[in-house]
């Protein structure tokens, strides 16, 4: 039997977590973990650096 993955964009209830703890073939992935997995596996994300370039000429006057 294949493992079962349940996803949520928020968090799981205490009851859901207890059910998963008692069932080794059930994995719960909440929103935070899903985002981490997406970043680690480069799925649906882009790496972008945001910074402002300082205009050194402005300060040389």
For each residue, the residues with C-beta under 8 A, 3 or more apart:
1: 25
2: 25
3: 25 26 27
4: 25 26 27
5: 27 28 29
6: 12 16 20 26 27 28 29
7: 29 30 34
8: 11 12 28 29 30 31
9: 30 31 34
10: 30 31
11: 8 30 31
12: 6 8 16 17 20 28 30
13: 16 17
14: 17 18
15: 18 19
16: 6 12 13 19 20 28
17: 12 13 14 20 21 28
18: 14 15 21 22
19: 15 16 22 23 26
20: 6 12 16 17 23 26 27 28
21: 17 18
22: 18 19
23: 19 20 26
24:
25: 1 2 3 4
26: 3 4 6 19 20 23
27: 3 4 5 6 20
28: 5 6 8 12 16 17 20
29: 5 6 7 8 33 34 37
30: 7 8 9 10 11 12 33 34
31: 8 9 10 11 34 35
32: 35 36
33: 29 30 36 37
34: 7 9 29 30 31 37 38
35: 31 32 38 39
36: 32 33 39 40
37: 29 33 34 40 41 43
38: 34 35 41 42 43 44 45
39: 35 36 42 45
40: 36 37
41: 37 38
42: 38 39 45
43: 37 38
44: 38
45: 38 39 42
46:
47:
48:
49:
50:
51:
52:
53:
54: 59
55: 58 59
56: 59 60
57: 60 61
58: 55 61
59: 54 55 56
60: 56 57
61: 57 58
